[in-house]
Amino acid sequence: MCMTHTPYELARARYAALGVDTDAALRALDKIPISLHCWQGDDVRGFEGVSGELSGGIQSTGSYPGRAANADELRANMERALALIPGPAKVNLHAIYGEVAGVERDQIEPRHFAAWVDWAKEKGLGLDFNPTLFSHPKAADGLTLAHPDPEIRAFWIEHCKRCRRISASFGQALGIPSVMNLWIADGFKDIPADRLTPRKRLKDALDEIFAEPLDPAYHIDALESKLFGIGLESYTVGSHEFYMGYAAARGLALCLDTGHFHPTESIADKLSAASLFFNRLLLHVSRPVRWDSDHVVVLNEELVGVAQELVRHGLTERVSVGLDYFDGSIDRITAWAVGARNMRKALLLALLEPYEALKKAEYAFDFTRRLVLLEEFKSMPWGDVWGHYCHKKGVTAGLLG
């Protein structure tokens, strides 16, 4: 009697021989939400009703048709992308994406995002949030929270305070904590004479912004550094060291963006170190090509390495995972789907890793076996496990299939 087995059953048996339970891996994968960034859908334009250029040291290139012109179009396009992405998801909003036409940024309120909350409830999604401190006349000098003019600083401080309350309202309405990430582009194009004073102003501004206590069951504060931006090449006020120190001292989450460091720095290597000193971390997943160019995430060694660090050290509940890229040269819905699927594939690969066997070899100083296991693992039939997962979720296993 000839018995046939599905590709997944064969793969499950091969992984079991290495001590890996594929069913358990898929259950774990289903507990890790990925936050889909709204700004991929419209090239970081927003819906304030003004036609200004993107500023703040960032740039979206390309003129592929289909850019969302309003919030309804953006939500519809995100639904099409989410239908191609298996597993739990959140949606990450910038402050300029509410019903905010004609509303100044220091006047925004939760009601301006009611449509997003209603949509998220209907779709079973969580929402994350970001203040928008760029592409605005009061950011034209390249400084916002670190600006020497107290009136301009006050404007942006009020904006951030209101964003925190909006973020908390998301968590209260949806029952899922909203992670609010604060990133500013403040800096100088050329070598500054005074690096310290702008950082003192930023520190004081942050103290005022975070003075109001908010329930962490609804809202989580995170701070994101950057190495440099276009027009801000020589000095960034909110450097990695600045935010790492501030977040650690204030008990906030630290955001690590895969494109915001020197090209040879490994974000994967930073996770285990940071996990010893921060209760929560935020990971922004991008793909830098020579600079923070925010290319669509591909399944490369860097991405898999990040996922391995999250899984190996049990960090998936302490590290929020969000995407952060914007490419206007390709179909934007596909860009969302490809990047999010690759992030989830990387997590699956990490969950299927024979980590106990790797540790055993390493602890015995058997580095030969460790190398062999790592290399053999690359040719294991993880694609069949992925296909099974997609089938269970009612999602195509191959976007072109």
Beta strands, then each sheet from edge to edge (+ up, - down):
strand 1: 34-37
strand 2: 89-94
strand 3: 126-130
strand 4: 178-182
strand 5: 187-188
strand 6: 219-224
strand 7: 235-236
strand 8: 253-257
strand 9: 281-285
strand 10: 319-323
sheet 1: 3+ 2+ 1+ 10+ 9+ 8+ 6+ 4+
sheet 2: 5+ 7-
end
